[in-house]
Amino acid sequence: MSSISERLALVQDRIAEAAVAAGRDPSSVQLIAVGKTFPAEIVASAVAAGATDLGENRVQEAVAKRPEVPDARWHLIGPLQRNKAKAALEAFDVVHTVDSFKIADRLQYLLGAHWPDRRLEVLLEVNVGEEPQKAGVLPDEAMELLEHVSGCANLQVRGLMAIPPWQDDPEASRPLFRALRELRDRLQEASGLELPELSMGMSHDYHVAIAEGATYVRVGTAIFGARG
């Protein structure tokens, strides 16, 4: 059984290889090590091995773990409920899952009330597969959401995030990764805003996501192992 440090190094090497193969600078892709369901000491070992950015799906998990983990940048990559927004602001540095006016307005209200000098980096979650059960704004509604969120003084929109439908074949996700990039490009051109970030790709398909322009890849299993 390989160690977390060995698996982390392997993922980092593969990210660099995928970036170079796509004609990109490896430093343009940021690995987010996703430690959901794993205890704080395991997540801490990944940071000790060189992980700088951590992802969690659940707000309460991050609230419990962060005090026990060495300094890192924490990303919320799971759904955010309005009643968890204040806890999320206390636990996370970046929120990838803003998908409605209500969530944006709640974050803006809390930031204005409690952290008036803070600008929170956020990404807009897009339901690229247009799955009825999935979170995320529909692609056709993304411009309206972007305009609203960019008007929130304490939120800084940095780009888009997506979780495509699960496919056994990573190549099957390529058209949706490409669609997210093309949507980002259209939004950027139409709005005049800089939207440099694309959060897409997980353990089994991050190499394809990188080829299509991912700047954040969210990798859990390939670093921490299978979840129980």
BAVO-422646 format. One record per atom (N, C-alpha, C, O, CB): x, y, z; residue in three letters. Coordinates in steps of 0.02 Angstrom, whole numbers. Glycine has a CB too. Layout:
// BAVO-422646
     px     py     pz res
      X      Y      Z ala
...
***
This chain:
// BAVO-422646
     px     py     pz res
     43    -60      0 met
      0      0      0 met
     44     62      0 met
     85     72     45 met
    -48      0     61 met
     36    104    -51 ser
     76    164    -55 ser
     52    215     -4 ser
     -6    213     17 ser
     74    194   -125 ser
     95    261     16 ser
     78    311     65 ser
     43    370     33 ser
     44    378    -29 ser
    141    335    103 ser
     13    411     74 ile
    -20    472     48 ile
     32    516     14 ile
     17    545    -39 ile
    -55    511    106 ile
     91    522     42 ser
    142    565     11 ser
    161    538    -58 ser
    172    577   -104 ser
    204    570     56 ser
    166    472    -65 glu
    183    442   -130 glu
    126    453   -181 glu
    139    469   -239 glu
    197    367   -123 glu
     64    443   -158 arg
      8    453   -204 arg
      0    526   -224 arg
    -16    541   -281 arg
    -57    427   -171 arg
     11    571   -176 leu
      7    642   -190 leu
     60    661   -243 leu
     45    697   -290 leu
     17    684   -126 leu
    121    636   -233 ala
    174    652   -281 ala
    158    624   -350 ala
    172    657   -401 ala
    241    623   -257 ala
    127    565   -353 leu
    109    535   -417 leu
     56    578   -452 leu
     61    590   -512 leu
     84    463   -408 leu
      6    600   -415 val
    -46    643   -444 val
    -15    708   -469 val
    -31    732   -523 val
   -102    657   -392 val
     28    737   -429 gln
     60    800   -450 gln
    100    790   -514 gln
     99    833   -559 gln
    107    826   -394 gln
    135    734   -519 asp
    173    719   -580 asp
    126    711   -640 asp
    141    736   -694 asp
    216    656   -571 asp
     71    677   -630 arg
     24    665   -685 arg
    -11    729   -706 arg
    -25    739   -765 arg
    -27    613   -665 arg
    -24    773   -659 ile
    -52    839   -676 ile
     -2    877   -720 ile
    -21    906   -771 ile
    -69    880   -612 ile
     61    877   -701 ala
    112    911   -740 ala
    118    882   -810 ala
    124    918   -859 ala
    180    908   -704 ala
    116    815   -814 glu
    120    782   -880 glu
     60    801   -924 glu
     68    814   -983 glu
    123    705   -871 glu
      1    801   -894 ala
    -59    818   -933 ala
    -56    891   -957 ala
    -77    906  -1012 ala
   -122    807   -891 ala
    -31    935   -914 ala
    -26   1005   -933 ala
     23   1014   -991 ala
      9   1048  -1040 ala
     -4   1048   -873 ala
     81    982   -985 val
    132    988  -1038 val
    105    960  -1104 val
    116    988  -1157 val
    197    952  -1017 val
     70    903  -1099 ala
     41    872  -1160 ala
     -9    918  -1193 ala
    -19    916  -1254 ala
      8    806  -1143 ala
    -41    961  -1153 ala
    -90   1008  -1181 ala
    -58   1075  -1200 ala
    -93   1122  -1219 ala
   -146   1021  -1130 ala
      8   1079  -1195 gly
     42   1141  -1211 gly
     34   1195  -1159 gly
     36   1254  -1175 gly
     18   1166  -1277 gly
     24   1173  -1097 arg
     12   1221  -1043 arg
     68   1218   -991 arg
    104   1168   -986 arg
    -56   1207  -1009 arg
     75   1272   -954 asp
    122   1274   -898 asp
     92   1234   -840 asp
     35   1248   -821 asp
    138   1348   -877 asp
    127   1185   -813 pro
    100   1147   -756 pro
     77   1190   -698 pro
     31   1172   -661 pro
    150   1098   -732 pro
    109   1248   -690 ser
     90   1292   -634 ser
     21   1324   -644 ser
     -5   1354   -598 ser
    141   1347   -624 ser
     -8   1317   -704 ser
    -74   1344   -717 ser
   -130   1299   -691 ser
   -189   1317   -695 ser
    -83   1356   -791 ser
   -112   1240   -666 val
   -162   1193   -639 val
   -149   1184   -564 val
    -95   1164   -544 val
   -159   1125   -676 val
   -200   1198   -524 gln
   -195   1192   -451 gln
   -231   1129   -428 gln
   -291   1120   -442 gln
   -224   1254   -416 gln
   -196   1086   -393 leu
   -225   1025   -364 leu
   -262   1043   -299 leu
   -233   1075   -255 leu
   -172    972   -351 leu
   -325   1022   -295 ile
   -362   1025   -232 ile
   -369    954   -206 ile
   -401    912   -237 ile
   -433   1059   -242 ile
   -338    940   -149 ala
   -342    874   -118 ala
   -407    869    -77 ala
   -417    906    -29 ala
   -279    860    -72 ala
   -451    824    -98 val
   -518    820    -69 val
   -520    766    -15 val
   -516    706    -30 val
   -571    805   -124 val
   -526    788     47 gly
   -522    741    103 gly
   -588    721    134 gly
   -589    701    192 gly
   -479    770    154 gly
   -642    727     97 lys
   -708    713    127 lys
   -710    642    155 lys
   -686    594    124 lys
   -764    722     75 lys
   -738    637    214 thr
   -747    576    255 thr
   -682    553    289 thr
   -685    510    333 thr
   -773    519    212 thr
   -625    580    270 phe
   -563    560    302 phe
   -549    605    363 phe
   -563    665    360 phe
   -504    563    252 phe
   -523    577    417 pro
   -512    616    478 pro
   -458    669    469 pro
   -418    667    423 pro
   -494    571    535 pro
   -458    716    516 ala
   -413    773    512 ala
   -340    752    508 ala
   -301    783    472 ala
   -423    819    571 ala
   -321    699    545 glu
   -250    680    545 glu
   -228    655    476 glu
   -170    663    458 glu
   -238    627    598 glu
   -273    624    439 ile
   -257    600    372 ile
   -249    660    324 ile
   -202    664    285 ile
   -311    552    345 ile
   -296    707    330 val
   -292    768    289 val
   -228    807    306 val
   -195    833    261 val
   -354    813    300 val
   -212    810    370 ala
   -151    845    392 ala
    -89    813    361 ala
    -41    848    345 ala
   -146    845    468 ala
    -89    747    354 ser
    -31    713    325 ser
    -22    732    252 ser
     34    734    228 ser
    -38    637    332 ser
    -77    745    217 ala
    -72    768    147 ala
    -40    837    144 ala
      1    851    101 ala
   -141    768    114 ala
    -60    881    191 val
    -30    948    193 val
     44    943    209 val
     85    978    179 val
    -66    992    245 val
     61    899    256 ala
    132    889    273 ala
    172    864    213 ala
    231    878    207 ala
    139    841    331 ala
    138    827    168 ala
    171    800    109 ala
    174    849     51 ala
    204    835      0 ala
    136    737     87 ala
    142    907     60 gly
    148    959      8 gly
     83    984    -22 gly
     84   1028    -65 gly
    189    933    -45 gly
     25    958     -1 ala
    -38    984    -25 ala
    -49   1054      4 ala
    -42   1064     64 ala
    -98    937     -6 ala
    -64   1101    -40 thr
    -74   1171    -17 thr
   -147   1190    -16 thr
   -166   1238     18 thr
    -36   1218    -62 thr
   -189   1154    -54 asp
   -259   1171    -60 asp
   -301   1109    -44 asp
   -287   1055    -69 asp
   -276   1197   -131 asp
   -352   1118     -1 leu
   -394   1063     21 leu
   -466   1076      2 leu
   -489   1133      3 leu
   -388   1053     97 leu
   -502   1023    -15 gly
   -572   1030    -32 gly
   -615    987     13 gly
   -596    932     33 gly
   -584   1010   -105 gly
   -674   1013     29 glu
   -723    976     68 glu
   -792    986     37 glu
   -807   1040     11 glu
   -723    998    143 glu
   -833    934     41 asn
   -901    939     15 asn
   -950    965     67 asn
  -1000    996     49 asn
   -923    871     -9 asn
   -935    953    130 arg
   -982    972    184 arg
   -952   1025    229 arg
   -895   1021    250 arg
  -1002    910    225 arg
   -992   1076    242 val
   -969   1131    283 val
   -948   1107    352 val
   -896   1127    377 val
  -1023   1185    289 val
   -989   1065    383 gln
   -975   1044    452 gln
   -911   1004    457 gln
   -877   1007    508 gln
  -1034   1004    479 gln
   -895    966    406 glu
   -831    929    407 glu
   -772    976    409 glu
   -725    966    447 glu
   -826    882    346 glu
   -775   1028    369 ala
   -720   1076    368 ala
   -716   1114    434 ala
   -661   1127    459 ala
   -729   1126    310 ala
   -773   1132    462 val
   -773   1167    526 val
   -738   1125    580 val
   -700   1151    620 val
   -846   1182    548 val
   -750   1059    579 ala
   -720   1014    629 ala
   -646   1002    615 ala
   -606    998    662 ala
   -757    948    630 ala
   -628    997    552 lys
   -559    977    534 lys
   -509   1035    534 lys
   -452   1027    555 lys
   -558    945    467 lys
   -531   1093    510 arg
   -482   1147    496 arg
   -438   1164    556 arg
   -378   1174    547 arg
   -518   1209    473 arg
   -465   1168    617 pro
   -421   1186    673 pro
   -366   1134    686 pro
   -317   1150    718 pro
   -462   1194    735 pro
   -375   1073    661 glu
   -326   1019    674 glu
   -279   1007    616 glu
   -238    961    618 glu
   -363    955    691 glu
   -284   1048    564 val
   -244   1037    503 val
   -198   1097    494 val
   -218   1154    504 val
   -290   1027    441 val
   -134   1084    474 pro
    -89   1140    461 pro
   -117   1188    408 pro
   -165   1172    372 pro
    -21   1114    438 pro
    -87   1246    405 asp
   -114   1299    362 asp
   -119   1276    290 asp
    -72   1248    262 asp
    -69   1361    367 asp
   -176   1288    260 ala
   -189   1272    190 ala
   -245   1317    166 ala
   -276   1352    206 ala
   -208   1196    180 ala
   -259   1315    102 arg
   -315   1352     73 arg
   -373   1304     65 arg
   -366   1252     33 arg
   -295   1386      4 arg
   -430   1322     94 trp
   -488   1276     96 trp
   -540   1297     45 trp
   -559   1356     41 trp
   -518   1274    166 trp
   -565   1248      7 his
   -613   1259    -46 his
   -677   1220    -32 his
   -675   1159    -20 his
   -584   1238   -115 his
   -734   1254    -33 leu
   -798   1219    -28 leu
   -818   1197    -98 leu
   -827   1238   -143 leu
   -854   1264      4 leu
   -823   1130   -108 ile
   -839   1104   -174 ile
   -906   1067   -174 ile
   -925   1038   -225 ile
   -784   1058   -198 ile
   -941   1069   -118 gly
  -1007   1038   -113 gly
  -1060   1092   -107 gly
  -1045   1151   -102 gly
  -1011    990    -54 gly
  -1124   1071   -108 pro
  -1179   1120   -106 pro
  -1179   1160    -42 pro
  -1160   1136     11 pro
  -1245   1084   -113 pro
  -1200   1223    -49 leu
  -1204   1268      9 leu
  -1276   1287     22 leu
  -1310   1313    -22 leu
  -1161   1332     -3 leu
  -1298   1274     83 gln
  -1365   1294    105 gln
  -1360   1361    141 gln
  -1310   1376    173 gln
  -1398   1239    151 gln
  -1414   1399    135 arg
  -1413   1466    165 arg
  -1399   1465    240 arg
  -1364   1508    266 arg
  -1479   1501    152 arg
  -1425   1414    274 asn
  -1416   1411    347 asn
  -1345   1390    367 asn
  -1328   1392    426 asn
  -1466   1364    377 asn
  -1305   1369    318 lys
  -1235   1351    333 lys
  -1186   1404    307 lys
  -1126   1395    311 lys
  -1218   1283    302 lys
  -1213   1459    281 ala
  -1170   1508    247 ala
  -1120   1540    295 ala
  -1063   1550    277 ala
  -1213   1562    215 ala
  -1142   1557    356 lys
  -1095   1590    403 lys
  -1039   1542    422 lys
   -981   1562    425 lys
  -1132   1614    465 lys
  -1057   1479    436 ala
  -1005   1430    452 ala
   -958   1419    393 ala
   -898   1410    402 ala
  -1037   1363    472 ala
   -986   1421    333 ala
   -943   1414    273 ala
   -894   1471    268 ala
   -836   1460    250 ala
   -987   1410    210 ala
   -915   1531    283 leu
   -871   1589    279 leu
   -815   1584    331 leu
   -761   1610    320 leu
   -910   1653    288 leu
   -829   1552    387 glu
   -778   1544    439 glu
   -728   1488    421 glu
   -672   1489    445 glu
   -811   1528    505 glu
   -749   1440    380 ala
   -708   1382    367 ala
   -672   1382    300 ala
   -621   1348    291 ala
   -749   1321    372 ala
   -699   1419    251 phe
   -673   1413    183 phe
   -645   1479    156 phe
   -667   1534    175 phe
   -728   1389    137 phe
   -595   1472    113 asp
   -565   1530     80 asp
   -594   1542     11 asp
   -595   1599    -13 asp
   -490   1520     75 asp
   -619   1488    -21 val
   -647   1492    -88 val
   -710   1449    -89 val
   -711   1394    -63 val
   -596   1469   -142 val
   -764   1474   -120 val
   -826   1437   -127 val
   -837   1424   -202 val
   -843   1471   -241 val
   -887   1475    -96 val
   -840   1360   -221 his
   -846   1341   -291 his
   -919   1333   -313 his
   -932   1322   -372 his
   -809   1278   -305 his
   -966   1339   -267 thr
  -1034   1315   -282 thr
  -1088   1367   -274 thr
  -1143   1352   -251 thr
  -1050   1257   -237 thr
  -1074   1429   -294 val
  -1126   1480   -295 val
  -1169   1467   -358 val
  -1144   1470   -414 val
  -1095   1553   -296 val
  -1233   1453   -347 asp
  -1275   1435   -404 asp
  -1343   1469   -405 asp
  -1388   1450   -443 asp
  -1286   1360   -405 asp
  -1351   1520   -362 ser
  -1416   1554   -360 ser
  -1408   1624   -332 ser
  -1359   1639   -297 ser
  -1466   1514   -318 ser
  -1456   1667   -346 phe
  -1458   1734   -317 phe
  -1461   1729   -241 phe
  -1428   1767   -206 phe
  -1519   1774   -344 phe
  -1501   1681   -216 lys
  -1511   1676   -143 lys
  -1446   1663   -106 lys
  -1432   1694    -55 lys
  -1561   1621   -127 lys
  -1406   1616   -132 ile
  -1342   1600   -100 ile
  -1295   1660   -104 ile
  -1262   1677    -55 ile
  -1310   1538   -131 ile
  -1291   1691   -162 ala
  -1248   1749   -170 ala
  -1268   1805   -122 ala
  -1225   1836    -90 ala
  -1250   1775   -242 ala
  -1333   1818   -117 asp
  -1357   1871    -74 asp
  -1344   1856     -1 asp
  -1329   1901     39 asp
  -1431   1883    -86 asp
  -1350   1793     18 arg
  -1338   1774     88 arg
  -1264   1784    105 arg
  -1247   1811    157 arg
  -1359   1700    101 arg
  -1220   1762     61 leu
  -1149   1772     72 leu
  -1132   1846     76 leu
  -1094   1867    119 leu
  -1108   1738     16 leu
  -1160   1885     30 gln
  -1147   1957     30 gln
  -1171   1990     94 gln
  -1136   2031    123 gln
  -1180   1990    -30 gln
  -1230   1971    117 tyr
  -1257   2000    179 tyr
  -1210   1985    238 tyr
  -1194   2029    277 tyr
  -1328   1972    193 tyr
  -1190   1921    245 leu
  -1149   1901    301 leu
  -1079   1933    298 leu
  -1052   1954    349 leu
  -1142   1826    304 leu
  -1051   1937    239 leu
   -986   1969    232 leu
   -991   2043    250 leu
   -949   2070    286 leu
   -959   1961    161 leu
  -1042   2076    225 gly
  -1051   2147    241 gly
  -1061   2159    315 gly
  -1038   2210    342 gly
  -1110   2174    203 gly
  -1095   2113    348 ala
  -1110   2121    420 ala
  -1051   2103    464 ala
  -1041   2136    515 ala
  -1169   2078    439 ala
  -1013   2052    445 his
   -962   2025    491 his
   -890   2034    466 his
   -844   2038    506 his
   -974   1952    502 his
   -880   2037    399 trp
   -813   2043    371 trp
   -815   2096    315 trp
   -802   2079    258 trp
   -787   1975    344 trp
   -830   2158    332 pro
   -842   2208    279 pro
   -782   2221    233 pro
   -791   2246    178 pro
   -863   2272    310 pro
   -722   2205    257 asp
   -662   2217    216 asp
   -640   2156    176 asp
   -590   2158    140 asp
   -606   2241    260 asp
   -678   2102    182 arg
   -658   2040    149 arg
   -691   2034     81 arg
   -750   2051     73 arg
   -676   1980    192 arg
   -653   2008     31 arg
   -682   1990    -34 arg
   -673   1915    -42 arg
   -617   1890    -46 arg
   -648   2029    -93 arg
   -728   1880    -44 leu
   -726   1807    -49 leu
   -722   1786   -122 leu
   -762   1807   -163 leu
   -788   1776    -16 leu
   -674   1744   -138 glu
   -669   1716   -205 glu
   -723   1662   -214 glu
   -729   1617   -172 glu
   -598   1686   -219 glu
   -762   1668   -267 val
   -814   1619   -281 val
   -812   1598   -354 val
   -787   1634   -397 val
   -884   1648   -264 val
   -838   1538   -366 leu
   -849   1514   -433 leu
   -923   1500   -440 leu
   -957   1483   -392 leu
   -806   1450   -449 leu
   -949   1506   -500 leu
  -1018   1491   -514 leu
  -1024   1419   -536 leu
   -991   1398   -584 leu
  -1047   1539   -569 leu
  -1065   1380   -501 glu
  -1074   1310   -520 glu
  -1124   1305   -577 glu
  -1180   1331   -573 glu
  -1097   1267   -459 glu
  -1104   1271   -630 val
  -1146   1264   -690 val
  -1165   1191   -698 val
  -1122   1147   -695 val
  -1110   1291   -753 val
  -1229   1178   -709 asn
  -1254   1111   -721 asn
  -1246   1095   -796 asn
  -1293   1099   -834 asn
  -1329   1104   -698 asn
  -1183   1078   -815 val
  -1168   1071   -886 val
  -1206   1012   -918 val
  -1221   1014   -978 val
  -1094   1062   -896 val
  -1221    961   -878 gly
  -1258    904   -904 gly
  -1333    914   -903 gly
  -1370    871   -926 gly
  -1241    843   -866 gly
  -1354    971   -875 glu
  -1426    988   -869 glu
  -1465    930   -838 glu
  -1518    910   -863 glu
  -1455   1006   -938 glu
  -1437    903   -783 glu
  -1469    848   -747 glu
  -1519    877   -697 glu
  -1501    920   -658 glu
  -1417    804   -711 glu
  -1582    854   -698 pro
  -1633    882   -654 pro
  -1615    878   -580 pro
  -1634    923   -541 pro
  -1698    848   -665 pro
  -1579    825   -559 gln
  -1565    816   -488 gln
  -1503    852   -465 gln
  -1488    852   -405 gln
  -1559    742   -474 gln
  -1466    882   -511 lys
  -1401    912   -493 lys
  -1407    986   -477 lys
  -1450   1022   -504 lys
  -1353    903   -550 lys
  -1363   1008   -432 ala
  -1357   1080   -418 ala
  -1323   1114   -477 ala
  -1296   1081   -521 ala
  -1318   1092   -352 ala
  -1326   1179   -477 gly
  -1292   1218   -529 gly
  -1341   1256   -572 gly
  -1397   1233   -585 gly
  -1250   1172   -572 gly
  -1321   1314   -593 val
  -1362   1354   -638 val
  -1359   1323   -708 val
  -1307   1297   -727 val
  -1338   1429   -639 val
  -1413   1327   -745 leu
  -1412   1302   -813 leu
  -1368   1348   -857 leu
  -1365   1408   -844 leu
  -1485   1298   -842 leu
  -1336   1320   -907 pro
  -1291   1362   -947 pro
  -1325   1425   -975 pro
  -1293   1478   -978 pro
  -1264   1321  -1005 pro
  -1387   1419   -996 asp
  -1422   1477  -1025 asp
  -1436   1532   -974 asp
  -1451   1589   -993 asp
  -1487   1455  -1056 asp
  -1432   1515   -910 glu
  -1447   1563   -857 glu
  -1384   1589   -823 glu
  -1387   1629   -776 glu
  -1493   1532   -805 glu
  -1326   1566   -846 ala
  -1263   1583   -812 ala
  -1247   1658   -817 ala
  -1221   1687   -770 ala
  -1206   1543   -842 ala
  -1263   1690   -874 met
  -1247   1761   -882 met
  -1286   1803   -831 met
  -1259   1850   -802 met
  -1263   1784   -953 met
  -1350   1785   -821 glu
  -1391   1823   -773 glu
  -1362   1815   -703 glu
  -1360   1864   -665 glu
  -1464   1798   -775 glu
  -1340   1755   -685 leu
  -1311   1745   -619 leu
  -1245   1782   -613 leu
  -1231   1813   -562 leu
  -1300   1670   -606 leu
  -1204   1780   -665 leu
  -1140   1816   -664 leu
  -1151   1890   -652 leu
  -1116   1921   -612 leu
  -1102   1804   -729 leu
  -1199   1919   -687 glu
  -1212   1990   -679 glu
  -1233   2006   -607 glu
  -1213   2057   -579 glu
  -1266   2013   -728 glu
  -1273   1962   -578 his
  -1297   1974   -510 his
  -1239   1968   -460 his
  -1229   2012   -418 his
  -1353   1924   -491 his
  -1201   1914   -465 val
  -1147   1902   -416 val
  -1092   1954   -423 val
  -1064   1976   -373 val
  -1118   1832   -425 val
  -1077   1975   -484 ser
  -1025   2025   -493 ser
  -1046   2092   -465 ser
  -1004   2136   -455 ser
  -1008   2032   -567 ser
  -1110   2101   -451 gly
  -1134   2161   -419 gly
  -1131   2159   -344 gly
  -1147   2209   -311 gly
  -1203   2175   -440 gly
  -1111   2103   -315 cys
  -1104   2096   -242 cys
  -1034   2118   -223 cys
   -984   2088   -243 cys
  -1117   2021   -219 cys
  -1030   2171   -184 ala
   -966   2205   -172 ala
   -914   2160   -138 ala
   -855   2168   -149 ala
   -977   2266   -130 ala
   -937   2113    -97 asn
   -890   2072    -59 asn
   -877   2004    -91 asn
   -844   1961    -61 asn
   -916   2062     11 asn
   -903   1993   -151 leu
   -891   1931   -187 leu
   -850   1945   -249 leu
   -863   1993   -285 leu
   -958   1896   -206 leu
   -800   1904   -261 gln
   -758   1910   -321 gln
   -767   1847   -363 gln
   -742   1794   -344 gln
   -683   1923   -303 gln
   -801   1853   -419 val
   -812   1795   -462 val
   -747   1780   -500 val
   -721   1823   -535 val
   -871   1806   -511 val
   -723   1718   -492 arg
   -660   1700   -522 arg
   -667   1652   -582 arg
   -619   1642   -619 arg
   -616   1668   -471 arg
   -727   1623   -590 gly
   -735   1577   -645 gly
   -794   1531   -635 gly
   -842   1548   -600 gly
   -673   1537   -656 gly
   -790   1472   -665 leu
   -845   1424   -665 leu
   -822   1357   -638 leu
   -763   1339   -641 leu
   -873   1416   -736 leu
   -871   1319   -612 met
   -859   1252   -587 met
   -914   1206   -612 met
   -971   1227   -622 met
   -857   1251   -509 met
   -897   1142   -624 ala
   -947   1094   -645 ala
   -929   1024   -621 ala
   -871   1006   -613 ala
   -954   1095   -722 ala
   -982    984   -611 ile
   -976    913   -597 ile
  -1017    877   -650 ile
  -1077    868   -641 ile
  -1000    894   -523 ile
   -986    856   -705 pro
  -1024    823   -758 pro
  -1053    757   -734 pro
  -1031    731   -683 pro
   -979    811   -819 pro
  -1101    729   -771 pro
  -1127    663   -754 pro
  -1070    612   -753 pro
  -1022    616   -792 pro
  -1181    641   -805 pro
  -1075    564   -707 trp
  -1023    513   -701 trp
  -1020    472   -766 trp
  -1071    450   -792 trp
  -1036    467   -641 trp
   -959    461   -790 gln
   -948    419   -849 gln
   -889    373   -833 gln
   -838    396   -808 gln
   -934    463   -913 gln
   -897    309   -847 asp
   -841    263   -835 asp
   -781    281   -879 asp
   -724    275   -858 asp
   -862    190   -849 asp
   -794    303   -940 asp
   -742    322   -986 asp
   -728    397   -978 asp
   -772    437   -993 asp
   -762    306  -1060 asp
   -669    416   -954 pro
   -655    487   -945 pro
   -664    529  -1008 pro
   -683    587  -1005 pro
   -584    496   -920 pro
   -652    499  -1066 glu
   -659    536  -1128 glu
   -731    558  -1141 glu
   -743    606  -1177 glu
   -634    494  -1187 glu
   -778    522  -1111 ala
   -849    539  -1121 ala
   -865    606  -1089 ala
   -915    638  -1107 ala
   -894    484  -1092 ala
   -824    628  -1041 ser
   -835    693  -1009 ser
   -804    751  -1047 ser
   -818    809  -1032 ser
   -808    692   -938 ser
   -763    736  -1095 arg
   -727    789  -1131 arg
   -774    842  -1160 arg
   -761    902  -1153 arg
   -684    759  -1186 arg
   -829    822  -1195 pro
   -872    874  -1224 pro
   -901    921  -1172 pro
   -913    980  -1186 pro
   -929    841  -1262 pro
   -914    896  -1111 leu
   -942    939  -1059 leu
   -888    984  -1028 leu
   -902   1042  -1012 leu
   -975    896  -1005 leu
   -828    959  -1021 phe
   -774   1002   -999 phe
   -763   1058  -1050 phe
   -753   1116  -1032 phe
   -708    961   -988 phe
   -764   1040  -1113 arg
   -755   1089  -1166 arg
   -812   1140  -1165 arg
   -801   1200  -1176 arg
   -751   1055  -1235 arg
   -873   1115  -1153 ala
   -931   1160  -1151 ala
   -925   1211  -1095 ala
   -944   1269  -1103 ala
   -996   1120  -1143 ala
   -897   1190  -1038 leu
   -889   1237   -982 leu
   -837   1290  -1001 leu
   -846   1349   -987 leu
   -867   1199   -918 leu
   -782   1268  -1032 arg
   -731   1316  -1053 arg
   -759   1366  -1103 arg
   -747   1426  -1099 arg
   -670   1280  -1083 arg
   -797   1341  -1151 glu
   -825   1385  -1202 glu
   -876   1433  -1172 glu
   -881   1491  -1193 glu
   -857   1345  -1259 glu
   -915   1409  -1124 leu
   -962   1453  -1089 leu
   -924   1507  -1051 leu
   -943   1566  -1054 leu
  -1007   1413  -1040 leu
   -870   1488  -1017 arg
   -829   1537   -981 arg
   -804   1590  -1029 arg
   -805   1650  -1014 arg
   -770   1504   -945 arg
   -780   1568  -1088 asp
   -753   1615  -1137 asp
   -807   1664  -1160 asp
   -794   1724  -1168 asp
   -724   1577  -1196 asp
   -867   1639  -1171 arg
   -922   1683  -1194 arg
   -941   1732  -1139 arg
   -952   1791  -1153 arg
   -983   1641  -1214 arg
   -944   1708  -1078 leu
   -962   1752  -1022 leu
   -909   1806  -1012 leu
   -925   1864  -1000 leu
   -971   1712   -957 leu
   -848   1786  -1018 gln
   -792   1833  -1009 gln
   -795   1888  -1062 gln
   -787   1947  -1047 gln
   -725   1796  -1013 gln
   -807   1868  -1124 glu
   -810   1917  -1179 glu
   -870   1963  -1172 glu
   -864   2024  -1183 glu
   -812   1881  -1246 glu
   -928   1934  -1154 ala
   -989   1974  -1150 ala
   -988   2022  -1090 ala
  -1015   2077  -1094 ala
  -1049   1929  -1146 ala
   -958   2001  -1035 ser
   -960   2041   -974 ser
   -901   2087   -966 ser
   -905   2138   -931 ser
   -963   1995   -914 ser
   -845   2070   -999 gly
   -785   2109   -990 gly
   -748   2092   -925 gly
   -699   2125   -908 gly
   -800   2182   -991 gly
   -773   2042   -889 leu
   -741   2021   -826 leu
   -688   1968   -840 leu
   -694   1929   -888 leu
   -794   1993   -777 leu
   -636   1968   -799 glu
   -587   1914   -803 glu
   -612   1854   -763 glu
   -627   1860   -704 glu
   -517   1938   -776 glu
   -616   1797   -796 leu
   -640   1736   -764 leu
   -588   1681   -777 leu
   -599   1637   -818 leu
   -711   1715   -792 leu
   -532   1684   -742 pro
   -477   1639   -759 pro
   -485   1567   -737 pro
   -451   1523   -764 pro
   -415   1666   -729 pro
   -530   1553   -689 glu
   -531   1487   -660 glu
   -585   1441   -690 glu
   -641   1462   -703 glu
   -542   1492   -586 glu
   -565   1378   -700 leu
   -612   1325   -719 leu
   -599   1267   -671 leu
   -547   1235   -674 leu
   -603   1303   -794 leu
   -648   1253   -628 ser
   -643   1198   -580 ser
   -680   1138   -608 ser
   -741   1136   -608 ser
   -673   1219   -510 ser
   -641   1089   -633 met
   -672   1031   -664 met
   -621    974   -667 met
   -561    986   -675 met
   -699   1048   -736 met
   -647    913   -660 gly
   -603    855   -661 gly
   -591    828   -592 gly
   -577    865   -545 gly
   -538    872   -694 gly
   -597    760   -586 met
   -585    726   -523 met
   -536    668   -535 met
   -503    666   -587 met
   -653    700   -492 met
   -531    623   -486 ser
   -478    573   -488 ser
   -474    535   -554 ser
   -419    523   -579 ser
   -488    524   -432 ser
   -530    516   -583 his
   -528    472   -641 his
   -524    509   -708 his
   -510    479   -760 his
   -589    428   -642 his
   -536    575   -707 asp
   -539    610   -771 asp
   -503    678   -772 asp
   -513    718   -817 asp
   -610    621   -791 asp
   -461    691   -721 tyr
   -430    757   -718 tyr
   -383    770   -776 tyr
   -374    827   -797 tyr
   -393    766   -653 tyr
   -354    716   -804 his
   -308    727   -861 his
   -346    753   -922 his
   -320    794   -961 his
   -273    661   -880 his
   -409    731   -931 val
   -450    756   -986 val
   -471    828   -972 val
   -471    870  -1017 val
   -513    711   -996 val
   -489    841   -909 ala
   -509    909   -890 ala
   -452    959   -902 ala
   -463   1015   -925 ala
   -531    911   -817 ala
   -392    938   -885 ile
   -333    982   -896 ile
   -324    996   -970 ile
   -308   1053   -989 ile
   -269    950   -867 ile
   -333    945  -1012 ala
   -327    955  -1084 ala
   -378   1005  -1110 ala
   -366   1039  -1161 ala
   -335    889  -1121 ala
   -435   1011  -1075 glu
   -488   1057  -1095 glu
   -486   1123  -1057 glu
   -532   1164  -1065 glu
   -555   1025  -1086 glu
   -435   1134  -1016 gly
   -426   1200   -986 gly
   -436   1206   -912 gly
   -436   1262   -886 gly
   -471   1245  -1018 gly
   -444   1151   -876 ala
   -454   1155   -803 ala
   -396   1192   -770 ala
   -338   1181   -787 ala
   -461   1084   -772 ala
   -412   1235   -722 thr
   -361   1267   -681 thr
   -363   1242   -609 thr
   -313   1247   -573 thr
   -370   1343   -682 thr
   -420   1214   -588 tyr
   -425   1179   -524 tyr
   -448   1108   -540 tyr
   -498   1098   -575 tyr
   -476   1215   -475 tyr
   -413   1058   -514 val
   -437    989   -517 val
   -447    964   -446 val
   -406    977   -402 val
   -387    943   -557 val
   -502    928   -435 arg
   -523    908   -369 arg
   -513    833   -362 arg
   -552    793   -388 arg
   -598    927   -356 arg
   -460    813   -326 val
   -439    743   -324 val
   -440    717   -252 val
   -406    744   -208 val
   -368    736   -354 val
   -480    665   -241 gly
   -484    634   -175 gly
   -458    564   -174 gly
   -407    550   -142 gly
   -555    636   -151 gly
   -493    518   -208 thr
   -478    447   -205 thr
   -406    432   -225 thr
   -373    391   -193 thr
   -524    409   -250 thr
   -381    464   -277 ala
   -313    450   -301 ala
   -259    471   -251 ala
   -202    449   -256 ala
   -302    486   -368 ala
   -277    512   -202 ile
   -230    533   -150 ile
   -243    496    -85 ile
   -196    468    -55 ile
   -235    609   -139 ile
   -306    495    -63 phe
   -322    467      3 phe
   -343    395      2 phe
   -344    362     55 phe
   -376    508     35 phe
   -359    368    -57 gly
   -383    300    -61 gly
   -459    297    -64 gly
   -493    348    -59 gly
   -357    259     -3 gly
   -485    236    -71 ala
   -557    227    -76 ala
   -591    245     -9 ala
   -563    232     44 ala
   -574    154    -96 ala
   -650    274    -14 arg
   -687    291     45 arg
   -728    231     69 arg
   -753    192     29 arg
   -734    351     31 arg
   -732    225    135 gly
   -768    168    163 gly
   -843    175    157 gly
   -880    130    179 gly
   -748    158    234 gly
***
